[in-house]
Amino acid sequence: MALAACGKLESEEAKEVARGANEVAQATQESISRGVDSAKEQLDRVDTEKIGKTWDGMVEAVEDSTKSDSNAADPLADAAKAIACDAARERCTVTADFADRAREHGTRAASQVRVTRVAGSVTGVRIDSIDVGTMADRVGLRAGDVVTHVNGTALGSAQDVMMLYMSVRAARSFVIDYQRGGEARTLHVDVV
């Protein structure tokens, strides 16, 4: 009888240990899930903050260069001579000399167009305003246009815009997909 009681006691202890192990395993799994969810939220926030800081840095650089260049002769003032387009503004050519100067003075070129990122039914970069007579104006882009892709690269975020800038620095042709008043349009620009 004592032997049976010991066996029963051991069985009860084993069940208690198993129950405790299951509770620890469940608590550990819940803790891991909460930790993963928290890490995902922090990663999303960190990425957004980094992109925002990078975007702000780019804007500040454009503003700073515009201020410092305001007294100098505008290296892109001859856009009217350097850019030719068909009547429909679907195909344009830009002289290689002008394109090289635009790349060299990228912040100046960027300062001539004010944009806002948009997302929704159309995702891209909305043109808020364009300086009259500048490159963007000469090729036919207008305030309100939403540029969605350039050379197949989507413009859904500030990071996309930065990657695009790096990828088109030496491009000799550009295909710009944009929306105007809900209508999809494409502009082809060749450097000649």
C-alpha positions in Angstrom: 0.0 0.0 0.0 2.8 2.4 0.8 4.3 1.5 -2.6 1.0 2.4 -4.3 0.8 5.7 -2.4 4.4 6.5 -3.5 3.5 5.7 -7.1 0.4 7.9 -6.9 2.5 10.7 -5.3 5.1 10.5 -8.1 2.3 10.5 -10.7 0.8 13.7 -9.1 4.2 15.4 -9.0 4.8 14.4 -12.6 1.5 15.9 -13.6 2.2 19.1 -11.6 5.6 19.4 -13.3 4.1 18.9 -16.7 1.4 21.5 -16.0 4.0 23.9 -14.9 6.1 23.2 -18.0 3.1 23.8 -20.2 2.3 27.1 -18.5 5.9 28.3 -18.9 5.9 27.3 -22.6 2.6 29.1 -23.2 3.8 32.2 -21.3 7.1 32.1 -23.3 5.2 31.8 -26.6 2.9 34.8 -25.7 6.0 36.8 -24.6 7.7 36.0 -27.9 4.6 37.0 -29.9 4.4 40.3 -28.0 8.1 40.9 -28.5 7.8 40.2 -32.3 4.8 42.5 -32.6 6.7 45.2 -30.7 9.8 44.8 -32.8 7.7 45.1 -36.0 6.1 48.3 -34.8 9.5 49.7 -33.8 11.1 48.7 -37.1 8.2 50.4 -39.0 8.7 53.5 -36.9 12.4 53.6 -37.3 12.3 53.2 -41.1 9.7 56.0 -41.4 11.8 58.2 -39.2 14.9 57.5 -41.2 13.1 58.2 -44.5 11.6 61.3 -43.1 15.0 62.6 -41.9 16.6 61.8 -45.2 13.8 63.6 -47.0 14.2 66.6 -44.7 17.9 66.6 -45.4 17.4 66.6 -49.1 14.9 69.5 -48.8 17.3 71.5 -46.6 20.1 70.9 -49.2 17.9 72.2 -52.0 16.9 75.2 -49.9 20.5 75.9 -49.0 21.8 75.6 -52.5 19.0 77.8 -53.8 19.9 80.5 -51.3 23.6 80.3 -52.2 23.0 80.2 -56.0 20.5 83.1 -56.0 23.2 85.7 -56.7 25.0 83.5 -59.3 23.9 83.3 -63.0 21.3 80.5 -63.4 23.1 77.6 -65.2 19.7 76.3 -66.4 18.3 79.6 -67.7 18.5 78.5 -71.3 15.9 75.7 -71.1 13.9 77.3 -74.0 16.8 76.8 -76.3 17.8 73.4 -75.0 14.4 71.7 -75.0 12.2 70.9 -78.0 8.9 69.1 -77.8 6.2 67.9 -80.2 2.9 69.8 -80.2 1.2 67.2 -77.9 4.1 67.4 -75.4 4.4 63.6 -75.5 8.0 63.5 -76.9 10.8 66.0 -76.1 14.5 66.2 -76.7 17.0 67.9 -74.4 20.5 68.8 -75.5 23.3 66.8 -73.9 25.0 70.0 -72.7 21.8 71.2 -70.9 21.2 67.7 -69.4 24.8 67.6 -68.1 24.3 71.0 -66.5 21.0 69.9 -64.9 22.7 66.9 -63.4 25.6 69.0 -62.2 23.2 71.5 -60.6 20.7 68.9 -59.5 19.6 70.9 -56.4 19.0 74.0 -58.6 16.9 71.8 -61.0 15.0 70.3 -58.1 14.3 73.7 -56.6 12.3 74.7 -59.7 9.6 72.1 -58.9 7.7 71.8 -55.6 6.2 68.3 -55.0 4.3 66.4 -52.4 4.1 62.6 -52.0 0.6 61.2 -52.4 -0.9 57.8 -51.8 -4.4 56.5 -52.4 -6.0 55.7 -55.7 -2.9 57.1 -57.3 0.5 56.8 -55.6 3.4 59.0 -56.6 4.7 62.6 -56.4 2.2 65.4 -57.0 3.6 68.5 -58.6 2.4 71.5 -56.5 4.1 74.2 -58.5 6.7 74.7 -61.3 8.7 77.7 -62.1 7.8 79.1 -65.5 10.3 78.5 -68.3 12.1 75.8 -66.5 12.9 72.3 -67.6 9.8 70.7 -66.1 7.6 73.5 -67.5 9.2 73.2 -71.0 8.5 69.5 -71.3 4.8 70.1 -70.5 4.4 69.0 -66.9 1.9 71.0 -64.9 0.9 71.7 -61.3 -1.5 69.0 -60.2 0.1 66.3 -62.3 1.0 63.1 -60.3 4.2 61.5 -61.5 3.9 57.7 -60.8 6.9 56.2 -62.5 10.1 57.3 -64.2 11.9 54.7 -66.4 9.7 52.1 -64.7 10.6 53.0 -61.2 7.6 53.7 -59.0 7.6 56.9 -57.0 5.7 55.8 -53.9 8.1 57.0 -51.2 11.0 59.4 -50.5 13.2 56.4 -50.7 12.0 55.6 -54.2 12.7 59.2 -55.3 16.3 58.9 -53.9 16.9 55.6 -55.6 15.5 57.0 -58.8 17.8 60.0 -58.6 20.8 57.6 -58.3 19.6 55.4 -61.2 18.9 58.1 -63.8 22.0 60.3 -63.3 23.6 59.0 -66.5 20.4 58.1 -68.4 20.0 59.2 -72.0 16.3 58.8 -72.2 13.4 59.0 -69.8 9.9 57.6 -69.8 7.7 59.6 -67.3 4.3 58.1 -66.5 2.0 60.5 -64.8 -1.7 61.2 -64.2 -3.4 64.5 -65.1 -7.0 64.9 -64.1 -7.4 61.1 -63.7 -6.0 60.4 -67.1 -2.8 58.3 -67.5 -0.2 60.0 -69.7 3.3 59.2 -70.8 6.1 61.6 -71.6 9.3 60.5 -73.5 12.4 62.6 -73.1 15.6 61.9 -75.0 19.0 63.5 -74.4 20.6 64.3 -77.8 
